[in-house]
Amino acid sequence: MRSFFILALLAVVLVTIAISVRSGIFARKDPGKPINSAMRAALDAPQFSTEDAMIIAQRYPNARKTESGLLYVVHAPGEGPMPFKGQVVSVRYVGTFLNRQKFDASDDRGGPFNFQVGFGRVIAAWDEAFAGMRTGEKRTLIVPYWLGYGEKGRGKIPPRATLIFEVELLGIDSVSRAEKEK
């Protein structure tokens, strides 16, 4: 009697599963997307092109990666304070494409470049990078297009361009190392 009851229960479970699968009661609205939110985020996240990724891996094997996708290499650690949102920083930089062609430099513009950290007055990669640097620190920033000039580019910068910046944080607020050197 017990085995008959177990078989009947198993049959009811199987029939229920068969009806629900056949009818689509539990079907997902978008079966093409993964259920797992982490996997969805990974698939939706922008990525370097294969060619760019190979060049970066070859030239910058020790690059650190932030959550946003910014890559950087610290060449000389800084010893001063780190800026916080709203402070004005003074920086020296040279910007190149992956093919090493220079497109901009602070010295070409007459000296250090100043901007307010955290307010979107520069590309997103710079806001992120300089907020985590100490005064005197030198880094190479490998900027993916989504943290640089985006899908469309701007001026000399072509669409979806990966940019390389050699940067140095000279100072924070009105007291900068560039002013002290004068």
Kinemage of the C-alpha trace (Angstrom):
@kinemage 1
@onewidth
@group {chain A} dominant
@subgroup {mainchain}
@vectorlist {calphas} color= white
{ca met a 1} P 0.000 0.000 0.000
{ca arg a 2} L 2.827 2.332 0.868
{ca ser a 3} L 4.566 1.833 -2.507
{ca phe a 4} L 1.260 2.508 -4.327
{ca phe a 5} L 0.911 5.796 -2.460
{ca ile a 6} L 4.520 6.815 -3.341
{ca leu a 7} L 3.954 5.919 -7.023
{ca ala a 8} L 0.701 7.883 -7.096
{ca leu a 9} L 2.391 10.901 -5.499
{ca leu a 10} L 5.258 10.693 -7.990
{ca ala a 11} L 2.771 10.505 -10.871
{ca val a 12} L 0.937 13.599 -9.620
{ca val a 13} L 4.236 15.524 -9.340
{ca leu a 14} L 5.308 14.488 -12.854
{ca val a 15} L 1.917 15.369 -14.366
{ca thr a 16} L 2.026 18.763 -12.622
{ca ile a 17} L 5.509 19.443 -13.997
{ca ala a 18} L 4.476 18.332 -17.480
{ca ile a 19} L 1.382 20.566 -17.498
{ca ser a 20} L 3.269 23.615 -16.205
{ca val a 21} L 6.083 23.194 -18.749
{ca arg a 22} L 3.694 22.564 -21.626
{ca ser a 23} L 1.443 25.487 -20.738
{ca gly a 24} L 4.289 27.942 -20.120
{ca ile a 25} L 2.975 29.055 -16.740
{ca phe a 26} L 6.490 29.496 -15.374
{ca ala a 27} L 8.122 30.666 -18.602
{ca arg a 28} L 10.448 33.668 -18.339
{ca lys a 29} L 9.505 36.864 -20.125
{ca asp a 30} L 12.945 37.162 -21.766
{ca pro a 31} L 14.559 33.738 -22.104
{ca gly a 32} L 17.543 35.229 -23.964
{ca lys a 33} L 18.877 36.959 -20.840
{ca pro a 34} L 20.523 35.120 -17.943
{ca ile a 35} L 18.572 34.816 -14.705
{ca asn a 36} L 21.591 35.648 -12.545
{ca ser a 37} L 21.988 39.428 -12.092
{ca ala a 38} L 25.788 39.187 -11.898
{ca met a 39} L 25.887 37.364 -15.223
{ca arg a 40} L 23.535 39.939 -16.787
{ca ala a 41} L 25.812 42.740 -15.604
{ca ala a 42} L 28.868 40.982 -17.010
{ca leu a 43} L 27.225 40.510 -20.390
{ca asp a 44} L 25.992 44.108 -20.513
{ca ala a 45} L 29.326 45.635 -19.440
{ca pro a 46} L 31.357 47.274 -22.206
{ca gln a 47} L 34.713 45.723 -23.035
{ca phe a 48} L 37.941 46.582 -24.811
{ca ser a 49} L 38.118 45.417 -28.428
{ca thr a 50} L 40.114 42.215 -28.889
{ca glu a 51} L 42.917 44.110 -30.626
{ca asp a 52} L 43.098 46.752 -27.878
{ca ala a 53} L 43.012 44.094 -25.155
{ca met a 54} L 45.962 42.268 -26.747
{ca ile a 55} L 48.050 45.455 -27.018
{ca ile a 56} L 47.248 46.436 -23.429
{ca ala a 57} L 48.092 42.961 -22.095
{ca gln a 58} L 51.429 43.044 -23.919
{ca arg a 59} L 52.472 46.599 -22.937
{ca tyr a 60} L 50.988 46.789 -19.450
{ca pro a 61} L 51.017 43.281 -17.939
{ca asn a 62} L 51.042 44.664 -14.364
{ca ala a 63} L 48.139 47.068 -14.843
{ca arg a 64} L 45.562 47.147 -12.068
{ca lys a 65} L 41.892 47.237 -12.987
{ca thr a 66} L 39.171 49.160 -11.186
{ca glu a 67} L 35.547 48.063 -11.005
{ca ser a 68} L 34.614 50.527 -13.762
{ca gly a 69} L 37.191 49.092 -16.178
{ca leu a 70} L 39.899 51.749 -15.800
{ca leu a 71} L 43.394 50.268 -15.920
{ca tyr a 72} L 46.402 51.933 -14.331
{ca val a 73} L 50.064 51.392 -13.521
{ca val a 74} L 51.667 53.251 -10.610
{ca his a 75} L 55.192 54.395 -11.535
{ca ala a 76} L 55.970 56.537 -8.490
{ca pro a 77} L 53.796 56.472 -5.378
{ca gly a 78} L 52.850 59.814 -3.907
{ca glu a 79} L 53.437 60.833 -0.340
{ca gly a 80} L 50.960 63.644 0.058
{ca pro a 81} L 47.236 63.678 0.743
{ca met a 82} L 44.524 62.379 -1.562
{ca pro a 83} L 42.001 64.845 -2.980
{ca phe a 84} L 38.337 64.623 -2.131
{ca lys a 85} L 35.320 65.611 -4.173
{ca gly a 86} L 35.264 69.309 -4.900
{ca gln a 87} L 38.953 70.013 -4.430
{ca val a 88} L 40.932 71.519 -7.291
{ca val a 89} L 43.909 69.441 -8.416
{ca ser a 90} L 46.869 70.458 -10.528
{ca val a 91} L 48.097 67.756 -12.917
{ca arg a 92} L 50.662 67.235 -15.611
{ca tyr a 93} L 49.708 64.820 -18.409
{ca val a 94} L 50.530 63.477 -21.853
{ca gly a 95} L 47.707 61.785 -23.784
{ca thr a 96} L 48.368 59.252 -26.531
{ca phe a 97} L 46.443 56.675 -28.507
{ca leu a 98} L 47.371 52.990 -28.324
{ca asn a 99} L 49.535 53.496 -31.424
{ca arg a 100} L 51.623 55.931 -29.289
{ca gln a 101} L 50.539 58.987 -31.327
{ca lys a 102} L 50.282 61.982 -28.990
{ca phe a 103} L 47.017 63.917 -29.127
{ca asp a 104} L 47.397 66.267 -26.136
{ca ala a 105} L 49.735 67.317 -23.326
{ca ser a 106} L 49.531 69.828 -20.510
{ca asp a 107} L 52.973 71.247 -21.363
{ca asp a 108} L 51.744 71.951 -24.912
{ca arg a 109} L 49.013 74.069 -23.333
{ca gly a 110} L 51.344 76.145 -21.198
{ca gly a 111} L 51.755 74.135 -18.011
{ca pro a 112} L 49.799 72.104 -15.466
{ca phe a 113} L 46.089 71.548 -15.965
{ca asn a 114} L 43.719 72.328 -13.064
{ca phe a 115} L 40.257 70.886 -12.507
{ca gln a 116} L 37.780 70.174 -9.738
{ca val a 117} L 37.627 66.477 -8.813
{ca gly a 118} L 34.327 64.605 -8.858
{ca phe a 119} L 32.105 67.004 -10.792
{ca gly a 120} L 32.361 65.567 -14.311
{ca arg a 121} L 34.395 68.498 -15.648
{ca val a 122} L 36.855 66.003 -17.177
{ca ile a 123} L 36.435 62.492 -18.535
{ca ala a 124} L 35.090 59.971 -16.024
{ca ala a 125} L 38.397 58.093 -15.909
{ca trp a 126} L 40.188 61.190 -14.653
{ca asp a 127} L 37.651 61.857 -11.901
{ca glu a 128} L 38.052 58.266 -10.752
{ca ala a 129} L 41.836 58.065 -11.091
{ca phe a 130} L 42.788 61.363 -9.455
{ca ala a 131} L 40.405 60.809 -6.542
{ca gly a 132} L 42.535 57.768 -5.657
{ca met a 133} L 45.982 59.325 -6.135
{ca arg a 134} L 48.294 61.014 -3.647
{ca thr a 135} L 50.167 64.234 -4.282
{ca gly a 136} L 53.345 63.485 -6.219
{ca glu a 137} L 52.081 60.178 -7.604
{ca lys a 138} L 52.808 59.260 -11.229
{ca arg a 139} L 50.631 56.799 -13.127
{ca thr a 140} L 49.846 55.498 -16.560
{ca leu a 141} L 46.078 55.466 -17.098
{ca ile a 142} L 44.651 53.115 -19.731
{ca val a 143} L 41.253 54.649 -20.410
{ca pro a 144} L 38.553 52.551 -22.114
{ca tyr a 145} L 36.203 54.388 -24.452
{ca trp a 146} L 33.263 54.245 -22.018
{ca leu a 147} L 35.295 56.235 -19.440
{ca gly a 148} L 36.805 58.541 -22.053
{ca tyr a 149} L 35.061 60.124 -25.003
{ca gly a 150} L 32.536 57.344 -25.609
{ca glu a 151} L 30.937 55.879 -28.688
{ca lys a 152} L 31.154 59.098 -30.711
{ca gly a 153} L 34.572 60.529 -29.818
{ca arg a 154} L 35.299 64.255 -29.862
{ca gly a 155} L 37.686 66.481 -31.826
{ca lys a 156} L 40.907 64.551 -32.451
{ca ile a 157} L 39.567 61.551 -30.514
{ca pro a 158} L 37.923 58.937 -32.770
{ca pro a 159} L 34.868 56.914 -31.688
{ca arg a 160} L 35.459 54.109 -29.169
{ca ala a 161} L 39.114 55.110 -28.705
{ca thr a 162} L 41.222 53.601 -25.947
{ca leu a 163} L 43.450 56.354 -24.551
{ca ile a 164} L 46.726 56.274 -22.639
{ca phe a 165} L 47.585 59.074 -20.221
{ca glu a 166} L 50.892 59.527 -18.422
{ca val a 167} L 49.797 61.620 -15.433
{ca glu a 168} L 51.270 63.190 -12.328
{ca leu a 169} L 49.303 64.742 -9.486
{ca leu a 170} L 51.259 67.919 -8.725
{ca gly a 171} L 49.076 69.380 -6.023
{ca ile a 172} L 45.693 69.842 -4.416
{ca asp a 173} L 43.760 73.116 -4.059
{ca ser a 174} L 45.812 76.296 -4.264
{ca val a 175} L 49.089 74.803 -2.958
{ca ser a 176} L 50.579 72.726 -5.754
{ca arg a 177} L 54.060 71.392 -6.302
{ca ala a 178} L 54.225 73.283 -9.608
{ca glu a 179} L 53.787 76.586 -7.713
{ca lys a 180} L 56.366 75.583 -5.115
{ca glu a 181} L 58.902 74.824 -7.875
{ca lys a 182} L 58.648 78.395 -9.241
